[in-house]
Amino acid sequence: MTIHKEGYKTIFYTALFLMLTNFILFYFTIECCCLFSILFSIVSLGLWLFIISFFRIPNRPLTRDEHLIVSPCDGKVVVIEEVFDEEYFKENRIQVSIFMSPANVHVNRNPISGEVVYSKYHPGKYLVAWNPKSSTENERHSVVIKKEAKEILVKQIAGAVARRIVNYSKVGSKVSQSEELGFIKFGSRVDLLLPIGTKINVSLNQVVKGGVSNIANI
């Protein structure tokens, strides 16, 4: 397991803040409150380790199969439905949405190999990730990857807690399946918009792993 580069500053400043807070508590706490200071230290350590876990990258064999669409993130499948896409396709698509909890790995990955033909950041609200309106009203970043004649849209969506979307995609660049697409700090949701008729290989409430799980056939 390694730590993602997006977490270095957060982990460092969290550690610095907790160390200073603990130092002040121990230095100025009167004897009768020592137990509180010790308990606070234990809680601080637990919080710091939890922050580190947000940015972990576990060692796992990644799926690379030109016939499959792999999961762009860790989480649970919460939506499989046909929707009308107003942003890019201007037609109906199959939407597969994956909810990322704060305990999940937060790295986002390319579901297929191909060329990035669209990449756009949208400022917005911070509704809870399971709200249906979060796909169109929340802060988000949409990327369309084209492989031969097929295009797939990957949408990183911020939520009530997650307020920092990182995306590495640039229009015109070539990307490889299961390589890093970006990062959503502290969880949230990722949507896939797939062509009508795509064979979906997951079901609602199924737990999936980014870069590993088979979401659909391309």
N, C-alpha and C positions, 0 to 999 in steps of 0.2 A: 504493500500500500504506500502511496505517495500523497503529498499535499499539493493541491492545485495552486498555481501561481496567483490566481485571483484572491486567494485567502491570506497571502503573506501579511499584508498591511493590517487586515482585520484582526488576525491572530496576534500580531505584535502589539497593536494599540489596546486590544482587550487585555492582554497580559500586563501591559504597563499600567492601565487603569486599575486593575484588580490588585496589583502589587502595591501601588500607592495607597489605595483605599485600605488594604489590610495593614500596611505600615502605620497609617494614621490611627486606625482603630487600636492597634496594640500599644502604640506610643502614648495615646491619650486616655485609654480606657482605665477606669479605676478597677481595683482588685476584684470587686464583687461582680464585675461584668466580663471577666476573663472568659467565662464559658461561652458568652455570646460571640466574642472575638474568634474563638476556636471554631465554633459552628459556622461563622461567616467564612472563615478560611476554607473549610471543607466544601461549603457551597460554591465558593469562588473557584476552587480547583475543578469541581464538577462542571461548572458553567464553561470554564476555559476548555476543558476536554470536549464538551459538547460543541463548542464553536469550531474546534479543530475537525470534528467529525463532519461538519457541514462541507468542508473542502477536501475531503478524502477522495482519492482515486484508487479504488481497489484493483488488484491485479486479477484480470479475468480474460479468458480467450474471447476475442471479438468475432462476430459473424461477418463474413464477407462472401456474399452469394449474389450474383447479378440478377437472379430470378426472384429475390426476396426484398421486401421493405422491412428493415429492422427498426426496433424501437429507438426513438431519439432520446429517451431518458428512462430513468428508473421511476417506478410509481405504480399506480393502479388505473386501469382503464375505466373511465367514468361515463364516456359518451361514445356511442356508435350510431350515427344517424345521417340521413341525407339532408344537406343544407344548401342554401343558395349563397355562393360566395360573391360579395359585392366589391371586394378589394382588388382582385386580380383576374380571376377566371370569368366572372360575370355569367356564371352558369351553375347548375347544381353539381355538388361534389359529395363524396362520403367523408364525413368528419369522424376521426378517431381522436378522442381527447384522453390524455394521461395526466392524472393528478399526482404532483410531487409533494409529499409531506416533508416537514423539516428534518425528518430522520433519513430521508432518501439521499442517495448520491445525487449531486446537483449538476454534474457535467451533462451537457447536451451534445448529441452526436448526429452526424449525417445519416439519414435513413437509407440513402442510395448513393451511388457514385454518379457524377455527371457535371454539368456546367451550371453555375449560379447565374440565372437570368433575371433575378429580381431580389432586391434586399432593401427593406425599408423599415425604419423605426417610427412608431406611432406613440406619442405621449397620450396619457389617458388617466382613467380613474384607477382605484385600487380596491375593487370589489373582491369579495372572497372568491377563490379560484373555482369553486363548484357552481357559482352563479352562471347561468347560461349567457348572460349579457357580458361576462368577462371576456369572451372571445372577440367582441367587437368594440367594447367600451374601455377596457383596461389598457394600461401601458403595455405595449407589445412590440415585438420585432418579427416581421414576416420575411421568409426566404423561400424562393422557388428554385428548385433544382430540376434541370431538364436532362433526361436520359433518352437519347434517340427521339422518338415522337411523343414521349410521355413527360408530364410535368407534375411535380409533387410540391405542395406548399407546406412548410414547417413554420409553425407560429409559436414563439416563446411568449408567454403571458405572465405578467406580474400579478401578484395578489395582495391580500391585506397585509401580509408580512413581507413578502418578497418585493423589494422596490429597487432592484438593481439588475438590469438585464445586460449581459455582455454577449456580443455577437461578432464572430470573426469573418463572416461571409462577405465577399466583395463581388459585385457583378462582373462577369467575364472570367472568373477564376474557376479552375477545375478542382472538384472536391472528391474525396474517396469515402466510400461507405464505412461507417463506424468511427471515422476520425472526428475530432472535436469540431462542433459547429459553434458552440458558445457555452454560456454558464448563466444560471439564474440563482442569485444569492438568496438562500433561505427558502428554497422550494417554490411552489406555485403550480404551473400547468403548461403542457405543451400540446398543441393541436396538430394533427396531420389532415390535410385535405387531399383526398385521393380521387382518381377518375371513377365515374359511375361504372359499375360492373366489376370493380376490383374485388378479388376474392379475399375476404377478411379472415384471418387465422386466429383471432383472439375473441374473447367474449367479455361482457361487462363484468367488472369487479375482479378481473384477472390481474395478477401482479406481474409486471414485466421488468426487464432489465435493459438499460440503455446499451446499444451496440451489440446486443446478444439476442433478445427475443424476436421471434418471427411475427410481425404484425400483419403482413399481407403479401400476396404475390404481385409482382409488378407486371 
